[in-house]
């Protein structure tokens, strides 16, 4: 597309991601954190334990706690962790990483609330499968169906033309061309075929695939990141120091424009962990669980793993390599930075993990978009959605990087607004369900002791 379209989408993105939305997003997370008395922080160890424990097979739901978490992580651990962080650092400086952390910390309560409401207001369809998420709790909880329709409409566009598909395909073709010299169109075709093979199997097929891919790809990237920190330990204090100081000065890249640093950090933080988008509620609704809060706690760990762990590896590595003013951007910048820090195979680490991240993200978002699509038009056109979703991968692989990122940011914002309204309006329900869970936990502990 022409430069005019890129400029137009950039202007719209800057407008929707202005100060009001940033305050709305972070403020909602902070409000929920305080209303729940820092429950998300206090229960993090238990949440991580629950994520990898056996689910109650007798409870209603389609997949296990672990598979629901892996489906959510599959959709979120993607380009946001590699390309998104790189873009944030290039445009906002290393300080943007700090604001990604802040978004994640308050976002844990947001994701927890999405999980509770997603399970509480989920519905069983004609096939016996569970469906839930913002569109359902906006309609059945808040009593505002029009907001549910609005959310679902924007989510379908985000799934096909934004965060869930085209951005991912674009990043995949970019890194495949840079590292392996594969033409962009070829990457698009191959990915479309592979995604089509899995996505036709529905949520159980996606859950099984994510359960295999996600632990491997996160562990592989984590090992590479730890190796970088050990090999370049002398640079670590300075890197963290620059991240903290630049977060409040904006001098490194933004020329003192602190608003740019914060905007890039919050926007890319949301893109990475999706806390506030509502997708966590869609994934949680499919899980087998006896009480909404239990699965919600599992869902919450996704934010911690995605941003506090994976994004930090990328952000610190980019800062240590000091290449964010080189003129490179996206996957190419991250690959070159890793190659500088891990000579001989750093760029291959980025290429392999990013391609795996992207594949799993497209699968997860394919499911999210389908649930929103069926909410709008019913089950009859499910295969039509899947065909459109798969075919959109090919043009996404060949479009301008900046254009697709602008579109992704726009659709993210438009999804977040109705969802955040629902979270605030139903915060009393979240608090009540949390109290129910606390009482259940007390009884469980008494039985264990007695």
Residue pairs with C-beta under 8 A, 6 or more apart in sequence:
1 399
1 400
1 403
5 403
6 400
6 402
6 403
6 406
9 403
9 406
9 407
9 410
10 402
10 406
12 406
12 410
13 406
13 409
13 410
13 413
16 409
16 410
16 413
16 414
17 263
17 266
17 267
17 409
17 413
18 263
19 259
21 413
21 416
21 417
22 262
22 263
22 266
24 416
24 417
24 420
25 103
25 266
25 270
25 276
25 416
25 420
26 102
26 103
26 106
26 266
28 110
28 276
28 420
28 423
28 424
29 103
29 106
29 107
29 108
29 109
29 110
29 275
29 276
30 106
31 424
31 427
32 106
32 109
32 110
32 112
32 113
32 423
32 427
32 430
33 40
33 41
33 106
33 108
33 109
35 427
35 430
35 431
36 109
36 112
36 430
36 431
36 434
39 109
39 112
39 434
40 108
40 109
40 112
40 300
41 108
43 297
43 300
44 108
44 300
44 301
44 304
46 297
47 297
47 298
47 300
47 301
48 301
48 304
50 65
50 294
50 297
50 298
51 65
51 66
51 69
51 298
51 301
52 66
53 65
54 64
55 61
55 64
55 65
55 66
55 287
55 288
55 289
56 288
56 289
56 290
57 288
59 288
59 289
59 290
60 124
60 130
60 288
61 130
61 286
61 287
61 288
61 289
62 129
62 130
62 203
62 204
62 207
62 286
62 287
62 288
63 71
63 203
63 204
63 207
63 286
63 287
63 288
64 207
64 287
64 288
65 287
65 288
65 289
65 294
65 295
65 298
66 211
67 207
67 208
67 210
67 211
67 287
68 207
68 283
68 284
68 286
68 287
68 295
68 298
68 299
69 283
69 298
69 299
69 301
69 302
70 207
70 210
70 211
70 214
70 215
71 203
71 206
71 207
71 210
71 283
71 286
71 364
71 367
72 279
72 280
72 283
72 284
72 299
72 302
72 364
73 210
73 214
73 218
73 302
73 305
73 306
73 360
73 364
74 206
74 209
74 210
74 213
74 214
74 360
74 361
74 363
74 364
75 164
75 274
75 279
75 283
75 360
75 361
75 363
75 364
75 365
75 367
75 368
76 272
76 273
76 274
76 279
76 302
76 306
76 361
76 364
77 214
77 217
77 218
77 305
77 306
77 310
77 357
77 360
77 361
78 168
78 357
78 358
78 360
78 361
79 167
79 168
79 171
79 331
79 354
79 357
79 358
79 361
80 163
80 268
80 271
80 272
80 273
80 306
80 311
81 221
81 272
81 306
81 310
81 311
81 314
81 357
82 171
82 314
82 331
82 334
82 350
82 353
82 354
82 357
83 167
83 171
83 174
83 330
83 331
83 334
83 354
84 268
84 271
84 272
84 311
85 97
85 100
85 268
85 272
85 311
85 314
85 315
85 318
85 334
86 314
86 318
86 324
86 329
86 330
86 331
86 333
86 334
87 264
87 268
87 329
87 330
87 405
88 96
88 97
88 100
88 264
88 265
88 267
88 268
88 315
89 96
89 97
89 253
89 315
89 318
89 319
89 324
90 253
90 324
90 325
90 329
90 333
91 253
91 254
91 260
91 264
92 250
92 253
92 254
92 260
92 261
92 262
92 263
92 264
92 265
93 246
93 250
93 251
93 252
93 253
93 254
93 261
93 324
94 239
94 242
94 243
94 246
94 252
94 253
94 315
94 318
94 319
94 324
95 242
95 243
95 244
95 245
95 246
95 247
95 248
95 249
95 250
95 252
95 254
95 261
95 265
96 247
96 261
96 262
96 264
96 265
96 268
96 315
97 243
97 247
97 265
97 311
97 312
97 315
97 316
97 319
98 243
98 244
98 246
98 247
98 265
99 247
99 261
99 262
99 264
99 265
99 266
99 269
100 265
100 266
100 268
100 269
100 272
100 307
100 311
100 315
101 269
101 307
101 308
101 312
102 265
102 266
102 269
103 265
103 266
103 269
103 270
103 273
103 275
103 307
104 269
104 273
104 275
104 303
104 304
104 306
104 307
104 308
104 311
105 308
106 275
107 269
107 270
107 273
107 275
107 276
107 303
107 307
108 275
108 300
108 303
108 304
109 300
110 275
110 276
110 423
111 273
111 274
111 275
111 280
111 296
111 299
111 300
111 302
111 303
112 296
112 297
112 299
112 300
112 430
113 296
113 423
113 426
113 427
113 430
114 134
114 275
114 278
114 279
114 280
114 281
114 284
114 296
114 299
114 419
114 423
115 280
115 281
115 284
115 292
115 295
115 296
115 297
115 298
115 299
115 300
116 292
116 293
116 296
116 429
116 430
116 433
116 434
117 134
117 137
117 141
117 281
117 292
117 422
117 423
117 426
117 429
117 430
118 132
118 133
118 134
118 136
118 137
118 280
118 281
118 282
118 283
118 284
118 285
118 292
118 296
118 299
119 132
119 281
119 284
119 285
119 287
119 289
119 292
119 295
119 296
120 137
120 141
120 292
120 429
120 433
121 132
121 136
121 137
121 140
121 141
122 130
122 131
122 132
122 136
122 285
123 130
123 131
123 132
123 136
123 140
124 130
124 131
125 131
125 374
125 379
126 379
127 379
129 202
129 203
129 286
130 285
130 286
131 285
131 371
131 374
131 375
132 281
132 282
132 284
132 285
132 286
133 278
133 279
133 281
133 282
133 285
133 368
133 371
133 372
134 148
134 151
134 278
134 281
134 282
134 418
134 419
134 422
135 148
135 149
135 151
135 152
135 155
135 372
135 375
136 148
136 285
136 375
137 148
137 281
137 422
137 426
138 144
138 145
138 147
138 148
138 151
138 418
138 419
138 421
138 422
139 145
139 147
139 148
141 422
141 425
141 426
141 429
142 421
142 422
142 425
142 426
144 421
144 422
147 418
147 421
147 422
148 375
148 418
149 376
150 418
151 278
151 372
151 415
151 418
151 419
152 372
152 373
152 375
152 376
153 372
153 376
154 411
154 414
154 415
154 418
155 278
155 279
155 368
155 369
155 372
155 415
156 369
156 372
156 373
156 376
156 385
157 411
158 164
158 277
158 365
158 369
158 408
158 411
158 412
158 414
158 415
159 165
159 365
159 366
159 368
159 369
159 370
159 372
159 389
160 166
160 369
160 388
160 389
160 392
161 392
161 396
161 407
161 411
162 404
162 407
162 408
162 410
162 411
162 412
163 271
163 365
163 408
163 411
163 412
164 361
164 362
164 364
164 365
164 366
164 368
164 369
165 362
165 365
165 366
165 389
165 392
165 393
165 396
166 392
166 393
166 395
166 396
166 399
166 404
166 407
166 408
167 396
167 404
167 405
167 407
167 408
168 358
168 361
168 362
168 365
168 396
169 187
169 188
169 191
169 358
169 362
169 392
169 393
169 394
169 396
169 397
170 396
170 397
170 398
170 399
170 401
170 404
171 330
171 331
171 354
171 358
171 401
172 187
172 191
172 354
172 355
172 358
172 359
172 397
173 182
173 184
173 185
173 187
173 188
173 397
173 398
174 184
174 330
174 331
174 332
174 401
175 331
175 332
175 335
175 350
175 351
175 354
175 355
176 182
176 184
176 187
176 351
176 355
177 183
177 184
177 187
178 331
178 332
178 335
178 347
178 351
179 335
179 347
179 348
179 350
179 351
180 351
184 397
184 398
185 394
185 397
185 398
187 397
188 393
188 394
188 395
188 396
188 397
188 398
189 394
191 358
191 359
191 362
191 393
191 397
192 390
192 391
192 393
192 394
194 359
195 359
195 362
195 363
195 366
195 389
195 390
195 393
196 386
196 390
198 205
198 206
198 209
198 363
199 205
199 206
199 363
199 366
199 367
199 386
199 389
199 390
200 386
202 367
203 286
203 367
206 363
206 364
206 366
206 367
207 286
209 360
209 363
210 360
210 363
210 364
213 356
213 359
213 360
214 360
216 356
217 353
217 356
217 357
217 360
218 305
218 309
218 310
220 349
220 352
220 353
220 356
221 310
221 313
221 349
221 353
222 309
222 310
222 313
224 313
224 338
224 342
224 346
224 349
224 353
225 313
225 314
225 316
225 317
227 342
228 313
228 317
228 320
228 338
228 341
228 342
229 236
229 316
231 341
231 342
232 320
232 341
235 320
236 316
236 320
238 320
239 316
239 319
239 320
240 316
242 252
242 319
243 315
243 316
243 319
246 252
246 261
247 261
247 265
248 258
249 256
249 258
250 256
250 257
250 258
250 259
250 260
250 261
253 324
253 325
254 260
254 261
267 409
267 412
269 307
269 311
270 276
270 277
270 412
270 416
271 408
271 409
271 412
272 306
272 307
272 311
273 302
273 303
273 306
273 307
274 280
275 303
276 416
276 419
276 420
276 423
277 412
277 415
277 416
277 419
278 415
278 416
278 419
278 422
279 365
279 368
280 299
280 302
281 299
282 367
282 368
282 371
282 372
283 299
283 364
283 367
283 368
284 295
284 296
284 298
284 299
287 295
287 298
289 295
291 433
291 436
291 437
291 440
292 433
292 437
293 433
293 434
293 436
293 437
294 437
296 433
314 334
317 334
317 337
317 338
317 341
318 324
318 333
318 334
318 337
320 337
320 341
321 336
321 337
321 338
321 340
321 341
323 333
323 336
323 337
323 340
324 333
326 333
326 336
328 336
329 401
330 401
331 350
331 351
331 354
334 350
334 354
335 346
335 347
335 350
335 351
336 347
337 346
338 346
338 347
338 349
338 350
339 346
339 347
340 346
342 349
362 393
366 386
366 389
369 385
369 389
370 382
370 385
370 386
370 389
373 381
373 382
373 385
374 381
374 382
374 385
396 404
423 430
